[in-house]
Amino acid sequence: MPLQRAYTFSDFMLPVLAMCAVVAASNILVQYPFDHFGLGEILTYGAFTYPIAFLVNDLANRTFGPAFARKVVYVGFAIAVVLSVWLATPRIAIASGTAFLTAQLLDITVFNRLRQLTWWKAPFASAIFGSLLDTLLFFSIAFAANFAWIDTATGHADSSLTMLVPFLGREIPLWMSLGFGDLMVKMLMAVVMLVPYGAILAIFAPAIYSANRNSR
């Protein structure tokens, strides 16, 4: 069970700063294709950094509970949007903020429903569902033609990625191909993030880890 005590400023500082850093970095990196191994049309660098946000969220949820985790998400969302406007374009900021807020809140809900199961099930399931929603919202708003009006309204050139690219024997818009590639990496990262999640929990909250790891 999460700790039941009053939250302090120091409790919030680390997860909020970590969340902001992850989202700001991801907003920049998602604009750069991963031009290695022929993956430039199906993957961006942002896919490797954003899953860390789910790790931060899940650790906050596990340690302090869903109410605390939601506060971290709200504060992280507000600061991250401001940073995104500064570091990226308004369209990327809107896409990132919308996707971040909805996906992280879904992550909290799924995690909380599964928190009594074996230690890895809650963070894995919540990251998978959160990644699905995040990818769908972010790539459609940031790069689909239907949202080009955001660029126009803010005085920017249309940044939609609508050119057709080969995909499994057919052609689809580049933004869909990139979204699929990012989602596949996020799924893989959901597994990878279980390693630091379990290690951090075992070190800093051994009582919670020991009580939860063998449950079904």
PyMOL commands that set and color helices and strands:
alter all, ss='L'
color gray80, all
select helices_A, chain A and resi 9-29+46-49+51-64+66-87+90-114+121-143+145-153+174-192+194-204+206-213
alter helices_A, ss='H'
color red, helices_A
select strands_A, chain A and resi 164-167+170-173
alter strands_A, ss='S'
color yellow, strands_A
deselect
rebuild
show_as cartoon
